[in-house]
Amino acid sequence: MTEENRLEGLGGLLMLVGLGIVFSPILMIAQTYPVYSEMFSNGSWEVLTTPGSKAYNPFWAPILICEITINIALFITWLFVAFLFFSKKKIFPRVYIGILLFTLVFLLVDAFSIKLVLPNEPVFDPDTSKNIIRSLVVTLVWVPYMFMSKRVKATFVK
């Protein structure tokens, strides 16, 4: 058995990558759906986006619509990433790296966007900081792994 054959497959550290890929869309729904559904059901959307209301700011609607749209796109992309991963597609490492980098940039841009409408609030509240740090750590661990791992090179060949 050659070393390449021994390293081929979704074993080793790729099992951790796989767990992250499976749980990412679930975590996204668990974190975002309650926030957005409450925003629309409790009247917050109207208060934030209706001119003349106490909390109105013209940036709220575009920011929230972008957030919702990007989160839906990320959810769909994570499902696609799972397909690529379990199908062992050659393009998987690049797409995975892309979604990790995009997510990190999105979290940072979103935090600064919210600062436009809430100038007296800190850019990085505890939840935002936790999400950014988690994304940064995941990116710093798995991006180099995707480039350097012999298992990745032997597995994603289809």
N, C-alpha and C positions, 0 to 999 in steps of 0.2 A: 504494500500500500504506500503510495507516494505521499509526501507531506501535504501536497495540494488536496488530494482526496481525503486525507485525515482532517483537514481544516474546513472542508466544504460542509455547508449546512448551517442551520440556525442554532447552533450550540454556542457554548462559551459565553462571552460577553454579549453576543448578539441576542441571547435570551433576555437580557436586561433591556436592550433596545426594543425588542418585541413587546415586552411588558409596557414600556413607556408609550409605544405606538398604540397599543390596545386601549390603554387607560386615558390617553390624551383627549380623544373625542368625548369620552364619558365625563372626564373632569371639566371639560369646556361647558358641556350642557349643565352639569351640576353647579357651576359657578355663574354662568351667564343667564340661563333661562329664568331663575327666580328674580334676578335683578330687573330684567327687561319686562317680564310678565307683570311684576308689581308696578313698574313705572307706568305701564299702560292701564292697569286695572285700578290704581289708586288715584289717578288724576294728575300724577306728576308730569307726564308728558305735556298736558295742556298748560300747566302752570309754567313750565320751563320754556315752552315754544309759542305761547300766545302773546303778541305784542300788548303791552299795557299791564300785564300781570306783574306781581311783585318780583318774581324770580326770572322774568324774561331776559334773555340775552340772545341776540341774533345768531350767535355761534352755536347755541345748544342744539338746534335741529340738525344742522349739517354734521356736527361732531357725533351725535347719537346715531344718526342714520349711517354714517361711515362705520362706527363701532359695530353696529348690528350687522351690516353688510359684510364687513371683514371677518367678524366672528363666524358667520354662516359659511363664508368661503373657506375659512380655516378648518371648520368642522368637516366640510366636504373634502378638503385637501388631505386631512388626516385619514379619512376613509380610503382615499386614493393611495396614500403612503402605505397604509396597511396592506392593501392589495399588492402593491409593488414589493413590499417586504416578504409577504408570504408566498408570492409567485417567484421570488428570487430574481427579479428583473434587474438588468444591468444598470438601468437609470436610477434605481433606488437610492444609492448613496448621495448622488447629486441633488435629488428632489428632497431627501431628508435633511441634508445640510441647508438647502434653500429655505425649507419651512422653519428650521430652527433659527436661522438668521433673520428671516422675515418677522417671526414672532417677537424676537428680542427688539428689533427696530420698531415694530408696531407698538409694543408696550411703552417704549420711551417716547415716541411721537404722541401717543395717546395721553400720556401723563402731562406733557407740555401743552397739549391742546386744551386739556381741562383747565390748565392755569389761565387760559384766555378768559374763561367764564367765571373762574373762582380765583381772582388775583390775590386774595388774602389767605388762601389755603396753601399749605406746602405742596410742592410739586410731587413729592414722594411720600404719600401717606403710608401707614404700616402695610396695608394690603398690597398697594402698588409696589412698594419696596420688596415685599416678599416674592411677588410674582416676577419682578425684574431679576432679583438675585437668583431665583430658581431657574429662570430661563438662561441667565448668564452661565450658571454652573453647568447646566445640561449642554449648552453650546460649547463651553470650554472643554468638556469631557468628550463629547461624542463627535464633534467635527474632526479633531485630530485622529480619533480612532477610525473614522470612516476613510481617512486618507492613508493611514499607516498600517491598518490591520491586514494581515495575510488572509485571515478568514473572510473578511469582507470581499477581498479581491477574488477568492476562490468560490465564494457562494453566489454572488450577484453577477451571473454571466449570461443569462437568457436574454 
